[in-house]
Amino acid sequence: MNIGGQAVIEGVMMRSPNAFAVAVRRPDGQIAVWKESIRFLTG
């Protein structure tokens, strides 16, 4: 399983071959998470 990560301001981004997610701490202290599938355009 290939999974990579990278720091973002007040959070972290994680990526796999088929999806990515970003989690950040909001000013009120809650954690916001955004996740998406990665769709590749192939000819």
C-alpha positions as CSV (number, residue, x, y, z in Angstrom):
1,M,0.0,0.0,0.0
2,N,1.5,3.3,-1.1
3,I,0.5,6.2,1.2
4,G,2.3,9.5,1.4
5,G,1.8,12.5,3.6
6,Q,2.8,16.2,3.8
7,A,2.4,18.9,6.4
8,V,0.0,21.8,5.6
9,I,-0.6,24.9,7.8
10,E,-2.3,23.7,10.9
11,G,-2.9,20.2,9.5
12,V,-1.8,17.3,7.3
13,M,-2.5,16.0,3.8
14,M,-2.4,12.2,3.0
15,R,-2.5,10.7,-0.5
16,S,-2.8,7.2,-1.8
17,P,-2.9,6.1,-5.4
18,N,-6.7,6.5,-5.6
19,A,-7.6,9.2,-3.1
20,F,-6.4,12.1,-0.9
21,A,-7.5,13.7,2.3
22,V,-6.7,17.0,4.1
23,A,-7.3,17.6,7.8
24,V,-6.8,21.0,9.3
25,R,-7.6,22.6,12.7
26,R,-10.1,25.4,12.5
27,P,-9.7,28.6,14.6
28,D,-12.4,27.3,17.0
29,G,-10.3,24.1,17.6
30,Q,-12.4,21.7,15.6
31,I,-10.9,19.5,12.9
32,A,-12.1,19.9,9.3
33,V,-11.6,17.0,6.9
34,W,-11.8,17.0,3.1
35,K,-11.5,13.8,1.1
36,E,-11.7,13.1,-2.6
37,S,-11.2,10.3,-5.0
38,I,-8.6,10.9,-7.6
39,R,-9.9,10.4,-11.2
40,F,-7.3,10.0,-13.9
41,L,-7.9,11.1,-17.5
42,T,-6.5,8.5,-19.9
43,G,-6.8,8.5,-23.6
